[in-house]
Structures are given as structure tokens and as C-alpha cells.
């Protein structure tokens, strides 16, 4: 009997995941998961009837979206602050204008209906993540609110942010958080989100950044302890297709910075 790759167990699955993530692939690994425009071969891609739906993930202990309390005991809600709607999220806004230092990353997200893969215009996306030292504003740094911002998708379902590449901290694979809302008016609290999920940073890019980019030395050992997303307890229950779909495709280098793109399927 012919032996197929799916007969080889977890080791083969992890090897396949490693190759997929490290190639910066954001495409699904099954036909129904192929995203429009994905692929690195340069050849024609066949768009199927749907996109991989972004998996629901915990918003984590540092959402700053009004669903938990900050270090001072009050509700931590950046979404209620004037200035949160912005494309460049590298600076704090309001009381301070501290800039988060780190390798530049220009990130574009396309929000698409998971059924049909059609663009979702007018949806608000809240993006937040740690700085290059693994710290979160509003929590680890109570007086800052950098690396948090809301953008509204255009007619193509796209929204872009200027930010930095996130660091790695103990217990987690490098990631970013997103919350998706049907409109900007609803983006005042995380309780209104239609999707709370996390982006998986490409492993190959993480290794390059942490080894070569200035200021990321603290991330090296933490990333060596968790070099694969499946080792992260929060990602371990995702399918390979889900992890691949939530991994931005990156271009660039660890000296000048990166550009990334990811298509997120939303059940509507």
C-alpha cells in the first residue's frame, strides 16, 4: 500500500508546518483554504469558494479594550481614547508621545468574508502587540499606549499600520493581537468584536530579526525556547491551515525593515 504523508503522524505534520511557516506562506494547506493572491511561485492561483476563517483566540491579559483592568485597578480601554484611530501606531498618544523603538514593519491586513472570500469594507480592526523588549503598553508600561491602533478597511477590505516587529517573551511564540468590529462606531469596547484572534509571526523572519536587528537581544533566548508556533499552548489547538492563514507574508530584511500582508477570514 502506498504510504501518504498523512500517515506519518505528528512529526510529519510539524515538519510540514515548519516549511510552510518559514516560507512565510499565508495560504491554506487544503484546497478550500486557498486565499486569493497567495503563493510564492508566481504562477496562477485558483481562488476557491472561501477563505480560512481566523481562529478565535484569547484577547490575552493585555488587551486595553475595556474588558479588563489595568495596573492601577481601573478599566484599561485605549479604544475609548481620542487618537486611537490611526495608521502609525509607533508613538503613544495623549499624555506622552513616547516612540516605541524597533525594526520598522508596514503591515497590511485584508478582511474577507470567510464564505466566498469577498472583501469586508468599513470594518474596524484593532491591532496591538508588545514592543521589541516584550513589554505591553498600558500594563507593563502604564503611562504609555503605543503599539495600539484602530483602522477602518477600505473598499478592498484592506487596512494598513506602520509599526515595529514585535519581540519574543517567555511562554509565547511571537505574535500580534487583532479584534475586528463591524464598524468604527462599534469599536469602543472589545465586547463588540466579531473576531478576536492573533497573527503568527513567520519563524524565519523572527530568527533573522532577533539575531541581526538592533535592540532585540532579549528575544533571542526566548525564541530559542519556543521556535515553533505549535509549541505555544494558545496556538496548539489550531489546524495547520489556520496557523498558515494567520501568518503574514513578509518581504524585506533585518536592517531596513519589512512589509507584511495577511488575509483574515471573518465569519459574517
N, C-alpha and C positions, 0 to 999 in steps of 0.2 A: 504494500500500500504506500502511495506517495505521502511523504511527510511534509506538512504545510507549516508555515511559521506560527500559526495559531496553536499548534500542538506542542510548542516548545516551552510554554509556561511563562512565569513571571520574568525570568531572566531575559527571554527574547522580547517581551513587552517593554521592559525597561531599556533594552538596547535600542529598540525602535523609537521610543520616546526620546532618548538621548540624541539620536541622529536628527530627529525631527525638530526638537527644540534648538539644538545647536546650529541648525541651518537657518534659524530664525523663521521657520515656517509657521504661518498663522492659518494655514488651510486645514480643514478637517481631514482625517485619515480614511474616511469612508466616503463613498460617492455622494451620499446625502449631505455630507458636511462640507463640500467644496464651496469656498467663498468666491464671489465674483472678483476677478482681478488678481487672485493669488497665484503663486507659482514662481519659481526661480529659473525655469528652463527657458523662458522667453517664448515658448510655443503657445498655441491656443489652449485656453482653459474652457471646460464645459461648465456652465452655470447650471446648477440643479434647482430643484423646487424650493430649497430652503437653506438657511444658514444654521450653523451650530448655535444653539441657544446658550447664552452666557450662563454659567452655573451660579446659583445663589451661594454667596459666601458670607461669613460673619463680617459685620462692619468693623469689628475689632474693638480694642479698648480706647482707640484714639480718633473717633470719627469727627468730632467737632460739629455735629449736625443736630444738636439739641436732644439727642436720645440718651445721653449720659452726663455725668458731672465731671467737671474739670478738677484740677488740684485744689482749687480754693473752695470747692463744695458747691458752687453754683453751676447752672446748666451751661455747658460749653457748646455754643452754637455760632460758628462762623457764618452759617447761611443767613443769619438774621442781621449781619453787619453790612453797612454800606461799603461798597468796594469789592465785594466778593465776586461779582460778575466781571471777569477779566480774562485776557488771554495769556498774559505774562504773570506767572504765579511765583516768581522767584523772590519777590520782596514781600515783607509784611506790609499791611495797610492799616491805617488808623493811628494808634498811639505811637508806633515806631515804623520805620521804613528799612529795617534791617534786611539785608540781602543774603539769601542762602547761597553760599559758595559751592561750586561743584561743576562737573563737566556738563556743558550745555546739551540739552535734549529738546528737540522740537517734535512734539507728539501729536499726531492726528488720529482721531477716533471717528469711525463711521458707525452710526447707529442704524441698524437694519431690522426690519420685521423678520423674526426667526422663521416665519412661514412665508416663503416667497422671496425673501432677501431684498425686499424693496426698502428704500431709504426712509428713515423716520425724521422728517423735518420738524423744527420747532420744539424738540425735546431738550431739556436742560440736563447737562452732565456735570456732576460734582466730582472733581479729581483731587485726591490728596495722597501724600506719601511722606516718608521720612527724608531727612537730609542726608548728606554724604557720611555723616557720623552715626547714622541710625536713630536720630532723635526726631520726635514729632513736636511740631509747634502746638501751642495751647496746652500741652501736657508736660512733656519733658522740658519744654521752654514756654512757661506760662505767659510770658509777656509778648510772644511772637505769634503770628498767624500765617507765616509764609508757607509756600508749597501747598496751598489750598486755593481752589478757584472753581467758579462755575462758568460754563459756556453753553451757548444755545446752538443747536445744529442748524445748518443751512438747508437749502432745498435738496442737496445731495446727501443729507444726513450726516454731514461732517462738522466736526468742531476741533479746533487746534489749541494747544497750550505750549508756551515756552517755559521750560522748567529745567531741572538738572537730573542727571542719572541718580537714582536712589542708592543709598548704601545698603549693607547687609548687617543685620543684628542677630543676636543669639536666638535660636529656635525657629527662625523663619527663612524661607527661600526669598530672595529679592523680589519685591512686588510693589504694585501701586493699587490704591483703592478707587473704586468708582461707584457712584449712585446715579441712577437715571430716573428722571422725572418726566411726566407727560408735557409739562410746560414750565416756564420760568416762574410763573405765579405759584406753582405747587412746590417749588424748590426752597421752601422756608424751613423745613424740618425733614429729617431722614425718614420719618414715619410715612411720608407720602411717596417714597420711591417705588418704582415698578421693577427695578432690578438693583440689587446691591451685590457687587462682585469684586474681583481682584484681577489685575493684569499680571501675568507671569513674565518677568524679565528674561530675555534669552540668555541661557547659560554661557554660551561662548562669549557674548558681549560682556557679561558680568566679569568673567575671568580676565578679559582684556582691560576693562576699566579699573578693576581693583588692583591689578598688577602694575599698570602703567600711568594712570591718571593721577594728578596731584591731589592729595588730601583724602584718599580712600584706603590708606594703610590699615586702618582699624577693621575694615571689612574683609581683609584677606583671610584671616584665620576663621572667621565665622562662616565664610563661603566655603572654605575647605571642609568644614564640619558638615555642611549641607549643600553639596554641589548639584543635587537633582531635585526638582520640584516634588517628585513623588515621595521624597523623604520628609516633606513638610506635612504635618498632621492635618492642616487645613486644606491642602491640595490632594491628599492621598485618596480621597473618595471621588475625585473627578475621573472621567474617562480620558484616555489618551487624546481623543478628538477634542474634548473640551479644553484640555491644557494647551494643545496646539493652537486652537482657535483664539485663546485669550493671550497668546504670546505675540507681542508686536514684532513686525519685521523691521530690522534695523539696518541702516546704512550709515557709514561714517567711520571714525577712528577715535581712539582714546586720547588723542592730542587736541583735535579741533572740535570734537563732539559728534553727536548722532542725530539722525532723523528717524522717526519710527511711525508705523501705521498699523492699526489693528481694526478689524471689523467685529463689532459686538452684536450678536443676535439677541433681540429682545422679544419675549412673548407678549403680544398685544391682543 
